[in-house]
Amino acid sequence: MSIQLSIECGIVCSKYNVCVLRLRDVELRTIHLLNFLKHVKNGKLRELDVSSNVNLGVEGVGVLGAIVSHCEVQKVGMQECNLTAEGIMAFKDKVGNAKIKKIDVSYNGNLGIVGVGVLGSTVLQCEVKKIAMLNCNLTAEALEAFRKNVGNSKIELLNIRFNKVGELGDEGLSTISEILHHCQLTKLWMEGCELNCDKLQKFKELIAGTGVEFLY
């Protein structure tokens, strides 16, 4: 994306009341997002997807948070953006108390324990209802950090498909079940998580009676 195009994008979103903006794989950088924020003025977006832009950096992800807050974005897509813990922290700091319905950080494998924990804090802070973390190299420790920080947020959907949950042991499965109970999950999607029959049965026992829609 050229600098001029990022300016024009902001102007168009403001002038024509654009609701959905998808800027996937367009080599976004901080300067583009700053230009957009400057020129979007009072534009409001229902959905903003910046997936597959790997050079946003910490500052760029922070500016994205400012855009989400300013434009009252309800659905945020950040798949495959090379996100780090520092980036998620910057997003959380800049997004403030914006109310977000869905955050998708799938295919970011370098969030680590701290990053997933900060994501949990962001869910609590912004009252996020749907969270997608597909193929994020989740560990038992990362899930525990998420659990501690998410508190008793009411979450409709937790999508952790294609994380090797089957390798996390009883601790990881127990933590997921605690998140389910505390956050009153409506839907839990865990396809491709490599659960063998024994672990699947144990997990089903942990979540029995919750009424959750469990896909595996």
Buried (B, 14 or more C-beta within 10 A) or exposed (E): BEEEEBBBBBBBBBEEEBEEBEBEEBEBBBBBBBBBBEBBEEBBBBBBBBBBBEEBBBBBBBBBBBBBBBBEBBBBBBBBBBBBBBBBBBBBEBBEEBEBBBBBBBBBEEBBBBBBBBBBBBBBBBBBBBBBBBBBBBBBBBBBBBBEBBEEBEBBBBBBBBBBBBEBEEEBBBBBBBBBBBBBBBBBBBEBBEBEEEBBEBBEEBBEEBEBEBEB
